[in-house]
Amino acid sequence: MSTAMSFQKLLNRVEPSASEQAAARQHANTIWTRLKSSFNLKRPLITGSFARGSSISKSSDIDLFAVFSRDDARWGESYKTSTAMLGNIKEDLRARYRSTDISIDGQAVVVNFSSSNIIVDVVPAIFWGVTEKKQPLYLMPDGNGWWMQTSPDAYNGYLKKANENSGWKLRRTAQLLKYWRECRNVPVPISSFHIEMLLAAEGVCAGPKSYAECLTNALGLLAERECRDFRDPLGIGKMIRATKSASQREYALNSIIYSAKHARMAFDLETSRQSALAKDHWNTVFNGQFPR
């Protein structure tokens, strides 16, 4: 089996099944129904990797934007902190899902349906206006107790165009990176959104490239940039974070440097027609999970 065939087999493996996607949507719909009975919600919105088709089997969360009315978000003349909003959601869902693990993880209430291996990240959002291109603009938790601007429609449009320009390789390369992230002994805590936006902003997958080259270049870029945050190319938010803390960044960078080295060796060996040795290094990159 060629290296290209091995990558295709891996991509087939990580693609979520129709039943997984249906189950995830069902859980999100159930949560929405519960929240709708307790709060004055405007609309549900599925966002993130799941909406963009870049999630991976058995590992990706489904992001549910719960768009609240401004009245629900107000406290007197000002707005509630995002910490308070997250706490309100958590307590409401805990009353419904008494035997389910529910926690707060910075920007979302995390509902872990362990029996079905599905996690729903519930993100409170407030409609804030429109972008220059008339796309909905929202406030969402910034991870530090307050709010930040976001526009899922704008980001999805940007990533869709970049994916088209790459011959549809960007989405699959993002899936490979997310699978690599989960393959490590301790999963690499780098943001899915950061991965996809960086691939798009830097044109990593543009042109006639194999998945091996795209992945090699992506890991090399992450290592070269030292896993730093980067400025939002759409100007909606300020920075697109790679990790949530300095300790996470240190661990992520160590994993990235190690994997980038082996990916480069694998790609160079494949170029010199040493496929067996190249696969050995790809297997190291994926921690023993690369199809042989």
C-alpha positions as CSV (number, residue, x, y, z in Angstrom):
1,M,0.0,0.0,0.0
2,S,1.4,3.4,-1.0
3,T,1.8,6.3,1.4
4,A,-1.0,8.1,-0.5
5,M,-3.3,5.1,0.0
6,S,-2.4,5.0,3.7
7,F,-3.4,8.6,4.1
8,Q,-6.7,7.9,2.3
9,K,-7.4,4.9,4.5
10,L,-6.7,7.1,7.5
11,L,-9.0,9.8,6.3
12,N,-11.8,7.3,5.7
13,R,-11.2,6.1,9.3
14,V,-11.5,9.5,10.9
15,E,-14.6,10.6,9.0
16,P,-17.6,10.6,11.3
17,S,-20.4,8.1,10.4
18,A,-23.9,9.2,9.6
19,S,-25.1,7.6,12.8
20,E,-22.5,9.5,14.9
21,Q,-23.6,12.8,13.3
22,A,-27.3,12.1,13.8
23,A,-26.7,11.1,17.5
24,A,-24.8,14.4,18.1
25,R,-27.5,16.5,16.5
26,Q,-30.1,14.7,18.6
27,H,-28.3,15.5,21.8
28,A,-27.8,19.1,20.8
29,N,-31.5,19.4,19.9
30,T,-32.5,17.9,23.3
31,I,-30.3,20.4,25.1
32,W,-31.8,23.2,23.0
33,T,-35.3,22.1,23.9
34,R,-34.5,22.2,27.6
35,L,-32.8,25.6,27.5
36,K,-35.7,27.0,25.4
37,S,-38.1,26.1,28.1
38,S,-36.0,28.0,30.7
39,F,-34.7,31.0,28.9
40,N,-35.8,33.4,26.2
41,L,-33.6,32.0,23.4
42,K,-33.7,33.4,19.9
43,R,-32.3,30.6,17.8
44,P,-30.1,27.5,18.0
45,L,-26.9,27.5,15.9
46,I,-24.6,24.5,15.3
47,T,-21.1,25.9,14.8
48,G,-17.5,24.7,14.9
49,S,-15.9,21.7,13.3
50,F,-19.2,19.8,13.2
51,A,-20.9,22.5,11.1
52,R,-17.8,22.8,8.7
53,G,-17.5,19.0,8.2
54,S,-14.0,18.9,9.7
55,S,-14.8,17.0,12.9
56,I,-13.4,13.5,13.4
57,S,-15.0,10.3,14.5
58,K,-15.3,9.7,18.3
59,S,-13.3,12.7,19.3
60,S,-14.8,16.0,18.1
61,D,-17.3,18.0,20.2
62,I,-20.5,19.5,18.7
63,D,-20.7,23.2,19.4
64,L,-24.2,24.6,20.2
65,F,-24.6,28.4,20.1
66,A,-27.5,29.3,22.4
67,V,-28.4,32.8,21.3
68,F,-30.0,34.6,24.2
69,S,-32.1,37.8,24.1
70,R,-30.3,40.9,25.3
71,D,-32.8,41.1,28.2
72,D,-31.6,37.7,29.5
73,A,-28.1,38.9,29.3
74,R,-28.6,42.2,31.1
75,W,-28.0,43.0,34.8
76,G,-29.5,46.4,35.5
77,E,-28.0,48.9,33.0
78,S,-25.1,46.6,32.0
79,Y,-24.6,43.0,30.9
80,K,-24.0,40.0,33.0
81,T,-20.5,38.5,32.9
82,S,-20.1,35.5,30.7
83,T,-19.1,33.6,33.9
84,A,-22.6,34.2,35.2
85,M,-24.3,33.2,32.0
86,L,-22.3,30.0,31.9
87,G,-23.2,29.2,35.5
88,N,-26.9,29.8,34.8
89,I,-26.8,27.3,31.9
90,K,-24.9,24.7,33.8
91,E,-27.3,24.8,36.7
92,D,-30.3,24.5,34.4
93,L,-28.9,21.6,32.5
94,R,-27.8,19.9,35.7
95,A,-31.5,19.8,36.7
96,R,-32.3,18.0,33.5
97,Y,-29.3,15.7,33.1
98,R,-28.7,14.5,36.7
99,S,-26.5,11.6,35.9
100,T,-24.5,13.3,33.1
101,D,-21.1,15.0,33.6
102,I,-21.6,18.7,33.1
103,S,-18.8,21.3,33.6
104,I,-17.6,24.7,32.5
105,D,-14.6,24.9,30.3
106,G,-13.7,28.6,29.8
107,Q,-16.0,29.5,26.9
108,A,-18.7,26.8,27.1
109,V,-20.8,24.5,29.3
110,V,-19.5,21.0,28.5
111,V,-22.2,18.2,28.5
112,N,-20.4,14.8,28.3
113,F,-22.7,12.0,27.2
114,S,-20.2,9.3,28.0
115,S,-22.6,6.4,27.1
116,S,-22.6,7.6,23.4
117,N,-19.1,9.2,23.5
118,I,-20.6,12.6,22.5
119,I,-19.8,15.9,24.0
120,V,-21.9,19.0,23.4
121,D,-20.3,22.4,24.1
122,V,-23.0,24.9,24.9
123,V,-21.9,28.4,24.1
124,P,-24.1,31.3,25.3
125,A,-24.2,34.0,22.7
126,I,-25.8,37.5,22.4
127,F,-26.8,39.0,19.0
128,W,-24.7,42.1,18.7
129,G,-25.2,43.4,15.1
130,V,-23.8,42.6,11.7
131,T,-20.4,42.5,10.0
132,E,-19.4,44.8,7.1
133,K,-20.7,42.0,4.8
134,K,-24.1,41.9,6.7
135,Q,-23.4,38.6,8.5
136,P,-24.7,38.2,12.0
137,L,-22.3,39.3,14.7
138,Y,-22.5,37.8,18.2
139,L,-20.8,38.1,21.6
140,M,-19.6,34.9,23.2
141,P,-17.5,34.2,26.3
142,D,-13.9,35.2,26.0
143,G,-12.6,32.6,28.5
144,N,-11.8,35.3,31.1
145,G,-15.3,36.1,32.4
146,W,-16.3,38.7,29.8
147,W,-17.3,38.7,26.1
148,M,-15.7,38.7,22.7
149,Q,-17.0,39.2,19.2
150,T,-17.6,36.4,16.8
151,S,-19.4,35.6,13.6
152,P,-19.7,31.9,12.7
153,D,-21.2,32.7,9.3
154,A,-18.3,34.9,8.4
155,Y,-15.7,32.4,9.6
156,N,-17.5,29.5,7.9
157,G,-17.6,31.5,4.6
158,Y,-13.9,32.3,4.9
159,L,-12.9,28.6,5.5
160,K,-15.2,27.3,2.8
161,K,-13.6,29.6,0.2
162,A,-10.1,28.5,1.4
163,N,-11.2,24.9,1.3
164,E,-12.4,25.3,-2.3
165,N,-9.2,27.1,-3.3
166,S,-7.2,24.1,-1.9
167,G,-9.1,21.6,-4.0
168,W,-11.0,20.5,-0.8
169,K,-7.7,19.4,0.9
170,L,-7.9,22.0,3.7
171,R,-10.8,20.2,5.4
172,R,-9.2,16.8,5.3
173,T,-5.8,18.2,6.4
174,A,-7.5,19.7,9.4
175,Q,-9.0,16.3,10.2
176,L,-5.6,14.7,10.0
177,L,-4.2,17.3,12.4
178,K,-7.1,16.8,14.8
179,Y,-6.6,13.0,14.6
180,W,-2.8,13.5,15.2
181,R,-3.7,15.7,18.2
182,E,-5.8,12.9,19.7
183,C,-3.3,10.2,19.0
184,R,-0.7,11.4,21.4
185,N,-0.4,9.8,24.8
186,V,-1.8,13.0,26.2
187,P,-4.0,14.8,23.6
188,V,-2.4,17.9,22.3
189,P,-4.4,20.9,23.6
190,I,-4.4,23.0,20.5
191,S,-7.6,24.7,19.3
192,S,-9.4,23.2,16.3
193,F,-10.4,26.7,15.2
194,H,-6.8,27.9,15.4
195,I,-5.8,24.9,13.2
196,E,-8.3,25.6,10.5
197,M,-7.9,29.4,10.4
198,L,-4.1,29.1,10.3
199,L,-4.3,26.6,7.4
200,A,-6.6,29.0,5.6
201,A,-4.7,32.3,6.4
202,E,-1.3,30.8,5.3
203,G,-2.5,28.9,2.3
204,V,-0.9,25.7,3.6
205,C,-3.0,23.4,1.4
206,A,-3.2,25.6,-1.8
207,G,-1.8,24.2,-5.0
208,P,-1.1,20.6,-6.2
209,K,0.0,19.0,-2.9
210,S,-0.4,15.6,-1.4
211,Y,-1.9,15.2,2.1
212,A,1.6,14.2,3.2
213,E,3.0,17.5,2.0
214,C,0.1,19.5,3.5
215,L,0.5,17.8,6.9
216,T,4.3,18.2,6.8
217,N,4.0,21.9,6.0
218,A,1.2,22.4,8.6
219,L,3.2,20.9,11.4
220,G,6.3,22.8,10.3
221,L,4.4,26.1,10.3
222,L,3.0,25.4,13.8
223,A,6.5,24.7,15.0
224,E,8.0,27.7,13.3
225,R,5.4,30.0,14.8
226,E,6.0,28.3,18.2
227,C,2.3,27.7,18.6
228,R,1.6,31.4,19.1
229,D,-1.8,33.1,18.8
230,F,-2.3,35.1,15.6
231,R,-4.4,38.1,14.6
232,D,-7.8,37.4,13.2
233,P,-7.6,37.8,9.4
234,L,-11.2,38.9,9.3
235,G,-10.8,41.5,12.0
236,I,-13.8,40.3,13.9
237,G,-11.9,39.3,17.0
238,K,-8.5,40.4,18.2
239,M,-6.4,37.2,18.3
240,I,-7.1,33.6,17.5
241,R,-5.8,31.6,20.4
242,A,-3.8,28.4,19.9
243,T,-4.1,27.2,23.5
244,K,-5.8,28.3,26.8
245,S,-2.8,28.6,28.9
246,A,1.0,28.9,28.9
247,S,1.4,25.4,30.2
248,Q,-0.8,24.0,27.4
249,R,1.2,25.9,24.9
250,E,4.5,24.5,26.2
251,Y,3.2,20.9,26.0
252,A,1.6,21.5,22.6
253,L,4.8,23.0,21.2
254,N,7.0,20.1,22.4
255,S,4.6,17.7,20.7
256,I,4.5,19.7,17.5
257,I,8.3,20.1,17.2
258,Y,8.7,16.3,17.7
259,S,6.0,15.4,15.2
260,A,7.1,18.1,12.7
261,K,10.7,16.6,12.7
262,H,9.4,13.1,11.9
263,A,6.9,14.4,9.3
264,R,9.7,16.2,7.5
265,M,11.8,13.0,7.5
266,A,8.9,11.0,6.3
267,F,8.2,13.4,3.4
268,D,11.8,13.5,2.4
269,L,12.1,9.7,2.4
270,E,9.0,9.4,0.3
271,T,10.4,11.9,-2.2
272,S,13.5,9.7,-2.5
273,R,11.3,6.6,-3.0
274,Q,11.9,5.0,0.4
275,S,8.3,4.4,1.2
276,A,8.7,1.8,3.9
277,L,11.0,4.1,5.9
278,A,8.7,7.0,5.3
279,K,5.8,5.0,6.7
280,D,7.8,4.3,9.8
281,H,8.2,8.0,10.5
282,W,4.5,8.6,9.7
283,N,3.7,5.9,12.2
284,T,5.8,7.8,14.8
285,V,3.9,11.0,14.0
286,F,0.6,9.3,14.6
287,N,1.8,7.4,17.7
288,G,1.4,3.9,16.1
289,Q,-2.0,4.7,14.5
290,F,-0.9,5.1,10.8
291,P,-2.2,2.5,8.4
292,R,0.6,0.3,7.1
